C-alpha cells in the first residue's frame, strides 16, 4: 500500500511543479420530484473562490472563503486545509477569457487566510486540454500558495490526450495505478481516487475493480473512529445522471467506508457548491475557479455559462446546499457581493436564452455530424460504403470521438470548430461516443 507522508522537505520538484505531492437568502421550495429547482439555481457561484476546512472535534468542517470575516477565533485557528477545483487553464471562451487571473484570485484569497492551510487539495481539471504549457501555467500560479503541499487528482480534461500519462509524470510520484493514493495528517486519513479514466459509452465516472480493491486494503487497518476524507473529480454521488454527473461504481467503493464514524467526500466537476448527507458520509462538490455551469435540469446541457459583467455582483459569492434524503428538500443559504438576494433565477434564464439565440443552426453537408449542446447531430448517420464521415465541434468545450469497438482511431481532442474525418469501407453499424462526456452517443450506419 502506497501512502504519501504529511510533509516534503522540498515543496516543489526539479521541474517546478508542486508535488502531488450583505444579505442572506434562504429558500426551501420543494417541487413534485422532491428537488428544489430554484434552490439548485441559487447554489451556484462564480469563479475565483475556494473552500477551507477546519477540524472540530477531529472532524473536518467546511468554511466558504466569503465567510471568513464572520468566523470565531476558534474557527479561525482550526483552519486545516483548502480545496481548489476546475481551474481549466487554457480555456478562453466568453464565459471567462482569463482563467489564469481567476485562479490567481483564488490563490490570493487562500493566502489571506488567518492562518496558512497545512495543504491544498486540487480536485481536478487543472487544465482545459492537458497541454504541457497549460500544466506549466497552473504550476506557476499554484506555487504562490502559502502552504506546505498541494495534492492533486485528475479531471477528465487532464487525461484527454494520453489517458493520463502526462498527468502521472507530473503528479503521480508514488501513486498507484492511474494515480490513486492515500496519506495521513493530524489523525485524519485522506484518500485520493481517480474516476475519469477508461470511461464507457453511456456511463458515468468510473473507479474500476483494481482501485476499489486497493481502497478496501487501504482502509482495512484503520480504526472505525478515524475520520476519513475522500477526494476525487467526478462526484461520488449521483447528482444528475443525464449529464454524466455521478460515478457508476461509487456504491461499491463507499461500502468500504460505511463503518467509519466520519467520512467526508470532496469532488469538483459540476462547478457549483452542493452538499448531501447519507448517514455518516457527507458529500461536498466545489465551485470552479474558471466558469459556472447551469444547475441540473435548468438548461439543455451542461457547459460554460456566460454571465454579463455588469450583473456579476448579483451572482458573485458562495452558497451552501444541504440535501437530507429523508426530508427530500434542500436548505440553501447564499451570500452575494452585491448584498442583495441572489439573482440566479433571472441571470441563468437570460444566459440560457442568450446562448440559445446566439447559436446558429449548423449547416451540415453529406456525411457530416455536428457536435453541439453536448449532442451528436444527427444521432444516427447513414452513408454508403467507402464514404467519409466528418465530425465538426461547434460546442465551446472539447470533445473526443471514440468508436466503441475500435473501428477507427480515436480522434484528437476536438476544440471549437475543429474537425475529425474517417473513411468507412465495410457495411455495418458503428457505435461511438465522446470519451470526455460518455453520455454523448451516436451511430454511423454504413450500407
C-alpha positions in Angstrom: 0.0 0.0 0.0 1.5 3.3 -1.1 1.0 6.3 1.1 2.2 9.9 1.0 3.6 11.4 4.2 2.5 14.6 5.7 5.3 16.8 4.5 8.1 17.0 2.0 11.5 18.6 2.7 11.0 20.4 -0.7 7.7 21.9 -1.7 8.4 21.6 -5.5 10.2 19.2 -7.7 13.0 19.9 -10.1 10.6 20.9 -12.8 9.0 23.5 -10.6 5.8 21.5 -10.1 4.1 21.4 -6.8 4.3 17.8 -5.6 1.2 15.5 -5.8 2.6 15.5 -3.5 -24.9 41.8 2.6 -27.8 39.7 2.8 -28.5 36.1 3.2 -31.3 34.4 1.3 -32.9 31.1 2.5 -35.1 29.1 0.3 -36.9 25.8 0.9 -39.3 25.2 -2.1 -39.9 21.6 -2.9 -41.1 20.6 -6.3 -43.0 17.5 -7.3 -39.9 15.4 -7.6 -38.6 16.4 -4.2 -35.9 18.7 -5.6 -35.9 22.4 -5.3 -35.1 23.7 -8.8 -35.0 27.3 -7.7 -32.7 26.2 -4.9 -30.4 24.4 -7.3 -30.1 27.7 -9.3 -29.1 29.5 -6.2 -26.5 27.0 -5.2 -24.2 28.2 -8.0 -21.4 30.7 -7.6 -18.8 32.5 -9.7 -15.1 31.8 -10.1 -12.1 32.7 -8.1 -13.1 31.1 -4.8 -12.3 28.1 -2.8 -13.3 26.1 0.3 -11.3 25.9 3.5 -11.6 23.2 6.1 -11.1 23.1 9.8 -11.1 20.4 12.5 -13.9 20.4 15.0 -13.5 17.5 17.5 -11.3 15.8 15.0 -14.0 16.0 12.2 -13.4 18.2 9.1 -15.8 21.2 8.9 -16.1 23.4 5.9 -16.0 27.2 5.7 -16.7 29.1 2.4 -14.0 31.7 1.9 -16.5 34.5 1.8 -17.5 33.8 5.4 -14.0 34.1 6.9 -14.7 37.6 8.4 -17.5 36.0 10.4 -15.6 33.1 11.9 -15.0 32.8 15.6 -11.4 32.8 16.9 -11.7 29.1 17.5 -12.8 28.5 13.9 -10.0 30.6 12.5 -7.4 28.7 14.5 -9.0 25.4 13.3 -8.2 26.0 9.6 -6.8 22.8 8.3 -6.7 22.5 4.5 -8.2 24.2 1.5 -9.8 22.9 -1.8 -9.5 24.3 -5.3 -11.1 22.7 -8.3 -11.7 23.0 -12.0 -9.2 25.8 -12.9 -9.3 24.8 -16.6 -6.1 26.6 -17.5 -6.2 27.1 -21.3 -9.9 27.9 -21.5 -10.5 31.3 -23.2 -14.1 31.4 -24.3 -16.7 34.1 -23.4 -17.5 32.6 -20.0 -14.0 33.6 -18.8 -11.3 34.8 -21.1 -8.7 34.9 -18.4 -8.9 31.7 -16.2 -5.4 32.2 -15.1 -6.4 35.5 -13.4 -9.3 33.9 -11.6 -7.1 31.1 -10.4 -4.7 33.8 -9.1 -7.6 35.4 -7.3 -8.3 32.1 -5.6 -4.7 31.8 -4.5 -4.7 35.3 -3.2 -7.8 34.6 -1.1 -6.3 31.5 0.4 -3.1 33.3 1.1 -5.2 35.9 3.0 -6.5 33.3 5.4 -5.9 34.0 9.1 -3.5 31.0 9.1 -1.9 29.1 6.3 -3.7 25.8 5.4 -1.4 22.8 6.0 -2.0 21.8 2.4 -4.3 22.3 -0.5 -6.3 19.7 -2.5 -6.9 20.4 -6.2 -9.8 18.1 -7.3 -9.2 18.0 -11.0 -9.5 19.7 -14.4 -6.3 21.6 -13.7 -6.1 22.2 -17.5 -8.5 22.5 -20.4 -6.7 20.4 -23.0 -3.9 18.7 -20.9 -1.3 20.6 -22.8 2.2 21.0 -21.3 2.1 24.8 -21.3 -1.3 24.6 -19.5 0.1 22.4 -16.8 3.1 24.8 -16.6 1.0 27.8 -16.1 -1.1 26.1 -13.4 2.0 25.1 -11.6 3.4 28.6 -11.7 0.3 30.1 -10.2 -0.1 27.4 -7.5 3.5 27.7 -6.5 2.3 31.0 -5.0 0.2 29.3 -2.4 1.3 29.7 1.2 1.1 26.1 2.1 3.4 23.1 2.6 1.9 20.8 0.0 -0.6 20.7 -2.9 -2.2 17.3 -3.6 -3.8 16.6 -7.0 -6.3 14.3 -8.5 -7.0 14.4 -12.3 -10.2 15.5 -14.1 -11.2 14.3 -17.5 -9.6 17.3 -19.1 -6.3 16.4 -17.6 -6.2 13.0 -19.2 -7.9 13.6 -22.5 -5.0 13.4 -24.9 -3.0 10.5 -23.5 -5.1 8.7 -20.9 -3.3 10.4 -18.1 0.4 9.7 -19.0 1.5 13.4 -18.8 -0.5 13.9 -15.6 1.1 10.9 -13.9 4.5 12.0 -15.0 4.0 15.4 -13.2 1.9 14.5 -10.2 1.8 10.7 -9.9 5.1 10.1 -8.0 4.4 7.3 -5.5 0.8 6.9 -6.6 -0.9 3.6 -7.5 -2.4 2.6 -10.9 -4.0 5.6 -12.6 -2.9 8.0 -9.8 -4.8 7.0 -6.6 -3.1 7.3 -3.3 -3.6 8.0 0.4 -1.9 9.9 3.2 -2.5 10.7 6.9 -2.5 14.2 8.5 -3.4 15.2 12.1 -5.2 11.9 12.7 -7.3 12.2 9.5 -6.9 9.6 6.7 -7.1 11.1 3.2 -7.8 9.1 0.1 -7.4 10.5 -3.5 -9.4 8.5 -6.0 -9.4 8.7 -9.8 -12.8 8.3 -11.7 -12.0 9.8 -15.1 -10.1 7.0 -16.8 -11.5 4.3 -19.1 -14.9 5.9 -19.4 -17.5 3.7 -21.1 -20.2 4.7 -23.7 -23.3 5.9 -21.9 -21.7 5.6 -18.5 -20.7 8.0 -15.7 -17.4 8.3 -14.0 -15.8 5.0 -13.1 -13.3 3.8 -10.5 -12.7 0.2 -11.6 -12.2 -3.0 -9.8 -8.4 -2.6 -9.2 -8.9 0.8 -7.5 -11.8 -0.4 -5.3 -9.8 -3.4 -4.2 -6.9 -1.1 -3.3 -9.3 1.1 -1.3 -10.5 -1.9 0.7 -6.9 -2.8 1.5 -6.0 0.8 2.2 -8.6 1.4 5.0 -8.6 -2.2 6.4 -6.3 -1.5 9.2 -7.9 1.8 10.3 -9.9 2.2 13.4 -13.6 2.9 12.8 -13.2 6.2 14.8 -10.6 7.5 12.3 -12.0 10.5 10.3 -11.7 9.8 6.5 -11.6 12.4 3.7 -12.0 11.1 0.2 -11.4 13.4 -2.8 -12.0 12.8 -6.5 -13.1 14.8 -9.5 -16.5 13.5 -10.6 -19.0 13.3 -7.7 -19.2 10.0 -5.9 -22.9 10.5 -5.5 -25.4 10.7 -8.4 -26.1 14.4 -8.8 -27.6 14.3 -12.3 -27.0 11.2 -14.4 -28.5 12.8 -17.6 -25.4 15.0 -17.7 -23.0 12.3 -16.5 -22.7 13.9 -13.0 -22.0 10.8 -11.0 -19.9 7.6 -10.7 -21.1 4.2 -11.8 -19.4 2.1 -9.2 -19.3 4.6 -6.3 -21.5 2.5 -4.1 -19.0 -0.4 -4.2 -16.3 2.0 -3.1 -18.3 3.7 -0.4 -19.4 0.3 1.1 -15.8 0.0 2.4 -16.3 3.3 4.3 -19.6 2.8 6.0 -18.1 1.5 9.2 -16.3 4.8 9.8 -18.0 7.4 12.1 -16.9 10.4 9.9 -16.4 10.3 6.2 -16.2 13.5 4.0 -16.2 13.1 0.2 -14.9 16.1 -1.8 -15.4 16.5 -5.6 -15.4 19.1 -8.3 -16.6 18.7 -12.0 -20.0 20.3 -11.7 -18.7 23.9 -11.0 -21.2 24.6 -8.2 -21.5 24.0 -4.4 -23.8 21.2 -3.5 -23.9 19.0 -0.4 -25.6 15.8 0.6 -25.5 13.7 3.8 -26.1 10.0 3.9 -25.6 8.5 7.4 -22.0 9.3 8.4 -21.0 10.3 4.9 -21.1 13.9 3.9 -20.7 14.8 0.2 -19.4 18.2 -1.0 -18.9 19.4 -4.5 -16.8 22.6 -5.1 -17.0 25.6 -7.4 -14.8 26.1 -10.3 -12.2 28.9 -10.4 -12.9 29.2 -14.2 -16.6 29.4 -15.0 -20.1 28.4 -13.7 -22.3 25.7 -15.2 -26.1 25.6 -15.2 -27.8 23.9 -12.4 -29.1 20.4 -13.0 -32.1 20.3 -15.3 -32.2 24.1 -15.9 -30.6 24.0 -19.4 -30.4 21.7 -22.4 -26.9 20.6 -21.4 -24.0 21.4 -19.1 -21.1 23.6 -20.1 -19.7 27.1 -19.5 -22.4 29.7 -18.7 -21.7 33.3 -19.7 -22.8 36.0 -17.3 -22.9 39.6 -18.3 -20.1 41.5 -16.4 -22.5 44.2 -15.1 -24.6 41.5 -13.4 -21.8 39.6 -11.8 -22.2 41.2 -8.4 -25.6 39.6 -8.1 -24.2 36.1 -8.6 -20.7 36.5 -7.1 -20.3 34.7 -3.8 -20.9 31.3 -2.4 -23.8 29.1 -1.3 -24.2 26.1 0.9 -26.8 23.5 -0.1 -27.6 20.6 2.2 -29.8 17.7 0.9 -31.2 15.4 3.5 -32.7 12.4 1.7 -35.3 11.7 4.5 -36.7 15.2 4.1 -36.5 15.4 0.3 -35.8 19.1 0.5 -32.9 21.5 0.0 -31.9 24.1 2.6 -30.0 27.0 0.9 -28.1 29.9 2.4 -26.5 32.4 0.0 -24.3 35.5 0.3 -23.6 37.8 -2.6 -21.1 40.6 -3.2 -24.0 42.9 -4.1 -25.5 42.4 -0.6 -28.8 41.7 -2.3 -30.7 38.4 -2.6 -29.1 36.2 -5.3 -30.4 36.7 -8.8 -29.6 33.3 -10.3 -33.1 32.7 -11.5 -33.1 35.7 -13.8 -29.4 35.6 -14.7 -29.4 31.9 -15.5 -32.6 32.3 -17.6 -31.2 35.2 -19.5 -27.8 33.4 -20.0 -29.5 30.3 -21.4 -31.8 32.4 -23.7 -28.8 34.4 -25.0 -26.9 31.2 -25.6 -29.8 29.7 -27.5 -30.4 32.8 -29.6 -26.7 33.1 -30.4 -26.4 29.5 -31.6 -26.8 29.3 -35.4 -28.3 26.3 -36.9 -25.4 24.1 -38.0 -25.5 23.6 -41.8 -24.3 20.1 -42.4 -23.3 18.5 -45.7 -23.4 14.8 -46.7 -21.5 12.6 -44.2 -21.2 15.3 -41.6 -22.1 15.1 -37.9 -22.4 18.2 -35.8 -21.3 18.3 -32.2 -23.4 20.9 -30.4 -25.1 21.3 -27.0 -23.4 18.1 -25.9 -25.1 16.1 -28.6 -24.2 14.4 -31.9 -26.5 15.6 -34.7 -27.8 13.5 -36.4 -27.5 10.9 -33.7 -27.8 8.2 -36.5 -26.0 8.9 -39.8 -26.5 6.6 -42.8 -23.8 6.6 -45.5 -22.7 4.3 -48.3 -19.6 2.1 -48.0 -16.4 4.0 -48.8 -17.8 7.3 -47.6 -16.1 9.7 -45.3 -17.7 10.8 -42.1 -16.7 14.2 -40.6 -17.4 15.4 -37.0 -17.5 19.1 -36.5 -17.3 20.5 -33.0 -19.5 23.6 -32.6 -19.5 23.4 -28.8 -17.5 25.7 -26.6 -16.0 22.7 -24.8 -13.7 20.0 -26.2 -14.9 16.5 -27.2 -13.4 13.2 -28.2 -14.9 10.8 -30.8 -14.3 7.2 -30.0 -15.5 4.0 -31.7 -17.0 1.6 -29.2 -15.4 -1.4 -30.9 -12.3 0.3 -32.2 -13.4 0.7 -35.8 -11.3 3.8 -36.2 -8.5 5.5 -34.4 -9.7 7.8 -31.5 -9.9 11.4 -32.6 -7.6 14.0 -31.2 -9.3 16.3 -28.7 -11.6 18.5 -30.8 -11.9 22.1 -29.6 -14.4 24.6 -31.0 -14.6 24.4 -34.8 -12.2 21.6 -35.2 -13.0 18.5 -37.3 -12.2 14.8 -37.5 -12.7 12.6 -40.5 -12.7 8.8 -41.0 -13.4 6.7 -44.1 -15.7 3.6 -43.5 -15.5 0.9 -46.2 -17.3 -2.0 -44.6 -21.1 -2.2 -44.2 -22.3 -2.4 -40.7 -23.4 -0.3 -37.7 -20.7 1.6 -35.9 -21.5 2.9 -32.4 -19.4 5.7 -31.0 -19.3 8.1 -28.0 -17.4 11.1 -26.6 -14.7 9.8 -24.2 -14.8 13.1 -22.3 -18.6 13.1 -21.9 -19.7 9.4 -22.3 -23.4 10.2 -22.1 -22.9 11.5 -25.6 -23.5 8.7 -28.1 -24.1 8.2 -31.8 -24.2 5.7 -34.6 -23.0 5.5 -38.2 -24.8 3.0 -40.4 -22.8 2.0 -43.5 -24.8 0.4 -46.3 
